[in-house]
Amino acid sequence: MCRWFAYVSGDEECLLEDVLITPKHSLVKQVENHYLPKLLSHDPENITSEHEINARNRLFNTDGLGLAWYTYARETFEKDTIGPRPALYKCIQPPLHDTVFRSICANTTTKACFSHIRAATGSPITPTNNHPFVFGRHSIMHNGVISDFGAISRQMCLLMDDDCYGNIHGSTDSEHLAALYMTYLVNGKGAKGWEERYSTSTMETALRKTVAQIIKLQQDIMKADATPNSLNVATTDGEQLLAYRFRNSAVQQPPSLYYSTTAGVTLNRKYPDHPDAGVENPGATREPSEHGSHVIVASEPSTYKDKEWDLIPKNHYVAVEKGCGQVRVAQIEYEQGWDAKGDGIS
């Protein structure tokens, strides 16, 4: 499946090159190399089977790159704009060979970014289909698949408000999920609601409603043939963040997803240490204690220190409040009857 990386902080900018390119196991190198510590099955006494790990994590993510980084430029120039807004770059070249991407990363700092490398599941390989998907100040990205999307996509569209439906530019299940989520988030406000900031509780309610509606449509249309979905979804407004790790199966695991509140120090070249073991960082200018609060959520760890990363449990979410002063890991409210049978495709 796809791989993604999210960073958010209230007061500590990261250099995109530090978090996305420099590490030996950075996102752009997860095109073909994977690192999956602590990945356990539903039964913690049994290690997840090699087949299951491979099916949802060890694929070649060669079908496109997307990057959204948040900037306060519009707030500086527009009196009615408050807070950061995302700048967006997408391409279908291998990221390490994309000179524009490398230049952006080498010269851009931000307090919030989403980046995603894609493994297509049937829709065309085109920049339009790359994540993240942006609605005003809100960015959404997804790793996984909506099972039998072709069978339910028309009904999904009928549930969207006109503005959210009109903002779909590609053909992926993920972008349709994003549009349905935004419909529930803004709750009748249309595109004007895209510029507002909502509480993480409201964000979680909207995302759970989206997941519930997708499963309901599958059960209504596919009946007993419905198969599980993998819905690792992240959304941010540039100041807050919500991330799901979800699969509606009694025994199967979702794709991997980790979070860290300390790895940003190791990734930042201004501070001692280095994301790769044994590499010196003589150019460090600040002490680790000076680093600001931050949260990283990523498909795979990108530093050599396992202790910096926690695997998000199956069917749980991470919610990060503005300023990163509060980070909440909680179980998704899971309805009886959501479990689908069968293996699904990913």
N, C-alpha and C positions, 0 to 999 in steps of 0.2 A: 504494500500500500504506500501511500504518500508518506512524507515526513515533514514535520514543521517545528518551528522555533518561535517562541513569544517572549518578549522582555517588557517589563513595565516597572517604572520607578517614579517616585514623587520628586526626587532631587538629584539623582545620579544619572548623568547621560552615559550611554555606551557608544563606543565607536563601532559602526557596523562591521568594519573589517575584523575587529577583535572577536566579535561574537559569531560571525557567519563564515569567515574565511580562514583565519589564522590557525585555530585548533586542528590538531591531527584528525580529530573526529568532529569537525564542524558540520553544520547542516549540508553545505554544498558538497561535502565528501561522502555524505550518506546516500548519494546516488547509487553506490554499489557496496559500500562498506557499512557494517552495522554493529552496534554494541548494545546489548540488551541485558544488563544486570538485574537481578531480583525478579525476573519474570516468572511467576508461578501460576499454576493452574487454579481452578476454582477450589480444588481440594489442596490445601497448603502442604499436605504430606506427599504430594506427587508433583514432580517437576513437569511443567507443560511439555507436551510432546514436541519433538523436533518438527513434525509436520505442521502442527498448529502455529508454532513460532514462525516458521518459514512462510506459511500461507498469508499471514497478516502483517509481517514485518520485513522479511528479507527478500524484497523485490528490487528490480532495477528501476529507480525513479528518474527516468530519462525524458519525461514528456513535458517538461516546462518548469519555470521558476516564477515565483511572484514575491514581491517585497512591498510592504507598506510601512512607512516610517512617519512618525508624528512630528509636526513642526508648528510653531506658534506664529508663522509668517502672516497668516490671514488675520489673526487677532491684532497684530501690529498695524495692519492697514485698514481694517474694517471695524468700526465701532460697535457693530451689532454682533460680531463674532467673539465668543468667549471660549477659551480653551483651545487645545491643539486640534489640528485636522490632518488626515493622512495624505501623504504624497505616495504615488503608486508607480511601480515599475514591474513589467512582465515581459518575459521572453521565452522562446523555446530552444535556445541554444544551451549547450552544457554550461552551467554557471561559471565554472572556473575558466572557460574560454571566452566569456562575454566581457569585453573590455569596458562596456558602459556600466555593467553591474559592478565590476571591480573598482571602477573609478568612483561610483556613488559610494560604495562601502569604505573606500580609503579616505573619503573627504566628508563624511556625514556622521554627526552625532545626534542622538535622540534619546528621549526618556521612555519611548515606547515604540516597539516594532513588532511586526508579524512577518515571517518569511516562510515559504512553502515550496517544496519540490514535489512534482506530481508524477504519479504512476497512473496513467489513464485507465479507466474501466469501461471503455466503449465509446465515449464521446470523442470528437475530433481533437487532434493535437494542434492547438492554436492558442496564442496568448490570451484571447478572450476567455478561454476556459480555465485559465490559471487562477489559483487563489492568491491572496485574499480577495474577497468581494466587498466592495465599499458602498455604503449607503450613508451619505453625509459624513458625520464624524465617526460612524460605526464601521468596523472591519470584522469580517467573519471568515474563518477557514475551517476545513474539515479534512480528516483522514479517515477513510473507511468507505462504506458504500450503503446506499439505500437499496435494499434488495428489491428486485422486480420493479425498478423505478419506472420503466416504460408502461407498466400496467396501471400505475397510480398517478403519473405525472399530470395528466389532464385534470384529475380531481384536485390535486394539490394546487394547481393554478387557480381554480375556481374559488379557493379559500383565501387568496391573496387580495390585498387592496390594490387599486389600480396603479398607484405610484410604485409600489414594490414590484408588481408584475412587470411594469414598464421598465424597471431598472435591471431586468434580466437580459444580459447581452449574449450569453452563451447557451450551452445545452447540457451542462452537467447536473447531476442530482444535487451536488453540493450547493450550487448557486440557487437552485430552487428551494433547498432547505433554508438558505440564508434569507431569501425573500419572504418565506413563510414566517420565519422567526421575527423578522423586522415588522411584518404585519401585526403580529401579536404584541411586539414590544411597544410600538407607537400607539396601538389601540384606537384607531380611527383618526389619528392626526395627519395621516398621509406624509408626504415628503417633508413638510414642516417639522414633523416629529423626529426626523433624522438628525436634526441639529441639536437636539436636547440630550442631556445626560440623565440616565436612569439609575436607580439604586441597583446593586448587585442582586438583591432579592427580586426586584422586578425583572431583571435580566434572566435570572434562573427560572422564574415562573414562566416567562415567555418561551425559553428554550425547552423546558419540560413539556409545555403545551404543544410545541412543535413536534417533539419526539412522540408524544401520545397520539397526535393526529396522524402521523405517518404510520404508526403501528395499526391504528384503527382502520385506515384506508386499506392497508395490506390485508387485514383480517376480513374486512367486508368484501374485498374484490378477489383475493387469492384463497380465502377460506383456509382449509387445512394445508394448502400448498405454500403458505407464507413461510419464508425462511428468515433467519436472524439478520439484523442490521448491525453494522459497526459504525458508531457515531461518536468519534472523537472530535469534538467541536470546540473551537475557541472564538470568543468575541471580545472586543475591547472598544472603548470610546477614547482611547489614548491616555486615560487616567485610571480606569478600573479594568478588571479582566475577569472573565468567567471561562472555565474550561471543563468540558465533560469527557469522561472516559466511559463508554457505554457499549454494551452489546446485549440484546434481549435473547439470551440463551441461558439455560439452566447450568450448563457446564463449560461452554466455550468462553475464551477470553477475548476482550477487545484488542485492537492493536496497542502496542506499548505507549505509555505516556508517563512522564516524570515531571517533578517540580523541584525547585531549589530556591532558597532564600539567601544563599551564600556564594554560589558559583560565579556570580557577577564580579566578585573581587578577583577570583582566579583568572577570569577571562579578560579583565581590564589591564592593559599594559602600564597604566599609571601606578599600579600597585605591585608589590613583590609577588613572586611565584609566576607560574606560566601554566596554561591549560594542558601542556604536554609534560609528562614526567621527565625529569632530568634536564630540562631546558632552563638556562639561566635567563634572568630578566634584569640586566644591569641598568636599564633606563628608568626603573621605577622611581617615582618622585613623591609618593604619598604612602602613608601607613594604612594597613587594612582597616583599622578602627575608624578611619576617616570616611570610608565608603558609605554611601547612603543606602537606605532600605530599598529593596528591590525584590522582584519575583521573576523567575524564569520558568516557563512551562514548555516542555519539548518532548518530541517523540523519542529521543535518545539523549543520554548525557553527552556533553561535549568537553568535559574536563576529566582529568585522570583520577580525581578523587571521588570514589564511589560514595563516600560518606556525605558528600555535598548534595546528593540526589535521593529523592524518595519516589518510589513507584506509586502512582495514584491507584488506589484499589479499584477493582472492577465496579462499574455503576456508581461511581462517586464523582463529585465535582470539586474544583478549587475555585474559590471566589476571592478576589483581591480588591480591597477597598482603596479609594483614592489616597495616595501617599504611602501605600503599602504598610500602613500601621496595623492593619488587621488582615490576616490570611486565614481563610476558613476552608477546611476540607470536610465535606459532609456527604452522606449517602443520598443519591437521587431517590426521590419517592417513587418506588417501583410497584406497579399495579399487578395484582394477581391476574394471570391470564396473558401477560405480555410475552412470556417465553414462547419462542417459535422453535419448531422442530427442524431437523435437517442441518446440513453443514453450512449452507450459504456459500457464496463464491469468495468472500474475503472478510 
